[in-house]
Amino acid sequence: MIDYYKGIDLETGVELPYLAELRGKIRQEDSASQIYTALVTIGEELDNRETLGEFTENSRALSQALPTIKRQFLSEKWKTTYDYQLVQYYLNHTTPSQVSQEEQLATEEQDMPDREALLSWPEGNTESKPMATPWWHKWLLQIVIVVALLAMMVFLDLDTSLVLVVLLVMVTISLFLSN
């Protein structure tokens, strides 16, 4: 597995030189669309380098790896899955230097949430609820309908009784639909 944020191959712990360009341009805090846009920009820069003849081995390797990297950040769901796998890997594979750091920071660990809380997905209903229409939108719709019907009566010279019947029907329907 590769940590694209840091440009490191996690199995070997070696920094990948062709990912050095990504380190400064993508962050884990960024949204998937921001990261994807940065990757598209990097792809365009690589195309320009190839056109100008400034294409190095690292540029070629990054150009070949870019479609795979883009797939990881295609949507928020894919980015979340990638971030989750990355966190799981870091939690399951500690190196000796991390163990000594953990011993030094033992007091801070007590304040941190437990490992199961980090690995578990949030429970409950995560669907968003539709927003209710503000009350003034309903009245504004009714006023627009009344003004439109009155304008029709004046400019099209319609019979007043016909306009009143249409007006009452439209107000009744709009009241029915607005609630």
N, C-alpha and C positions, 0 to 999 in steps of 0.2 A: 504494500500500500504506500502511496505517495502523499505526503502532506504538501499540497500545492501552496498553502499560505506561507510556509517556511522554506519550501524548495528542498525537502529532505525525503530520501527514500527511507521509510520507517523500518524496514526489515534490516537494512545494513547500517542505518544511521549516517549515511554519507550525503553531503549536500550535492544536489544535482546542478551543475553549472549552467545548464540551459534554462533552468527555472529561476535564475537570479533576477531576470527581468520582471517576473511575476511578484516577487517578494514585496516590492514597494507599491505595487499597483492594486493588489487585492488583499482584503482583510476579512477575517471571519465575521466581523461586525456588519459588513456590507450586505445588502440584500442580493438575492440571486440576479435580479435584473441589472444592478450596478456592476456586479462582477462580470456578467455576460457581456455587458457593454464595454467594459475594460478589455475583455478578451478579444472582442471584435476589433477594437482599436489596435491592440497589439498585433492581430492578424494583418490589418491594413499596413501597419508599420513594417512588418516582415515582408509583405509584398513589395513595398517601396524599396526596401533594402535589396531585395532580389533584383528588382529592376535597375537599381543604381550600381549593382555589382558589389555591394557591401555585405554579402550574405556569408556569414561565418558558419563553422560547424555547430556552434550553440544555437545560432539562428535557425539552421536547418533542422536540428533536433526539436527545437521548440515549435517550429512550423509543423512538423510531423505529429507532435504530441497535442497540439492545440485542439483538434476535433475531439479527442478523448477528454481533455480538460473542460471544453465547452459543454459536453454532455453532463458533467457533474453539476453544472450550474445552470442548466436549461430552465429549471423552474424552482420555486421555493421548496417544493416537495423533495426534489432531487438534492438540493443543497442541504436541506435538513437531514436527509438520509446520510449524505456524505459526512456532515458534521457529527452526526451521531456515531457513525462508524469510527471516525477519527478520535472522538472522545473515548469510545470503548477501547480502541487500540492503546491510547495513552494510559488508560486506567489499568489495563491488563498486562502491559509490558513496561515494567519499571527498570531503569538501568541503575547500576551502582551509584552513580552521581546523584540520581534522583532520590535514592534511599537515604543518603546522607543529608540531603536537603530536607527530606521529610522528618528526619530526626531533629533537625534544627528548628523546624517550624511546627513542632508538636502542639504548641499552644494554639496556633492558628487553626489547626485541623479540628480542634474541638468545636470551633465556631462554624465550621463548614458543614453542609448537609451530608448525610451518609451516602455511601456509594450507590445503594439501591435507589435512592431518590434521584440521583443523577442519571442512572441508567433507565429508569422507568419513564414511560410516556405519561403525560398528564391525563388524568381520568376525568370523566364527565363530558357534558355536551359542549363541544367546541364550535358548533354551528353558530353563525352570526344571526341575530334576529333582525328582521326588517325594521327600518325606522318608521315611526308613525308620522303621518303627514301633519304638519303644523295646522292649527285651526284657521289661521289667516289664509292659507292656500285654498281652503274650501270656500271661504267667503269671496276671495278674489275670483275664483272660477265662476261663481254665481253672478258676480257683478259684471264680469266680462260677457257672460251670456245675455244678461239683461240689456247691456249697452248695445250689443250686436243686434239683438232683436228690435230695439228701439230705432237704431240706425236704419235697419231694413224697412221699418214702417215709414220713416220719414223719406228716405231716398227712393224706395221702390213703390211708394204710395199704396201700401197694402191696407186692407180693411182693418180697422182697430179691433174688432172682435176676433178676427183670425189671429192677429198678433198676440192678443191677450191669452187665447187658448194655447197657442204654441209656447208662450212665455210660462204659463202655469205648468204645462207638461215638462218643459225643460228644467224649471226650478225643482219640480218634484223629482225628476230623474236624477238631477245633480245632487240633491239632498240625500236621495236613496243611495247613490254610489259613493258619496263622500263619507258615510258612516261605516 
